[in-house]
Amino acid sequence: MHTLLIQLSKELHTEVLAVMQYDVTGAWGYAEILEGKVVGSYFNEEDDKIEELLESKLKKKNIFQSLYMFKEIINERGTDTLKQMMESRI
């Protein structure tokens, strides 16, 4: 995953903020990538204030879009969306 994000950041000359959350262990972190180089990262196994830290990080970058977990999108919209994708390939 990181390799793909680094490549996208480099090729698009942009910044990427990748958030990783591990439900089983309760660990989470993020990596900041700017034009293909990791410029910052954070990882924690104990801090439970991930939402507050990420909100402040996004606000500093003037990003006011809500974050969604992949499983939230799939749970809410995934079944219909996946069906449509599969049907369009047949």
N, C-alpha and C positions, 0 to 999 in steps of 0.2 A: 504494500500500500504506500509506504513512504517513498519508494522509488518512483512510483507513478506520480505522486504529488510533486516531488522535486522536479521531475521531467516537465510536468505541466507548468509549473512556476517558471522554469527556465525558458521554455519555448514561448510562453505567452507574456513574458516579462512582467510578471505579476506577483502578488503576495498571497500566500496560502496560510490559513490557520487551521491545522488539523487537530481535532479533539478525539482522544481515545478514552473509552470508559470500559472497564472490565467489571461487569456485574458480579461475577463469582467471587472475586477477591476484594471488591470495593475500591480498587485502585483506579486512578484516572490521571490524565495529563494532557498536554498539548504540545505541539511543535509549530513554530513560526518559520516559514520558508519564504525567502525573498529572492526572486530571480534565480532560483535553483540552488540557493545556499540556505542551510539551516542557520537562522540568526538568533533563535531563542527556543527554549523548551522548559517544560516543567512536568514533574511526575511526583505523585504522592499516593501513598497507600493508606493514609489515616485521615486526611482532611476531608470533611464532608461538605464543604462549602464550595463545591465546584461551580454551581450556578452563579453565585456572587462573583467569583473570580472571573469567569468567562464573560459575564455581563460587563464588568468593568473593562476587561481587555477589548471587547468589541466596541464599547462606547469611546474608548481612547482612539479607535481607528475609524470613528464615525460610521459604524455599522449598526443599524437599528433593526435588523432582521432577526426574528426569533430562530433559535436553534431547534432542530428536531432530530430525534434519534432515528436511525434507519428502521428499526423495528416498529416505531410509532407510525411511520408512513405506511409500511407494509400492512400493519394491523388495521389502519383506517381506510387505506385506499388500494392496498396491494392486490387483493384478490381480483377486483375488476380490472385494474390496470394490467396485471399479468395475463389475465384471460385475453384482453384486447391485443396485447403484444403477441401472444402465441397464435391467435387467430389470424393476425395480419401476416404471419410468416407462412401460413399454410397455403 
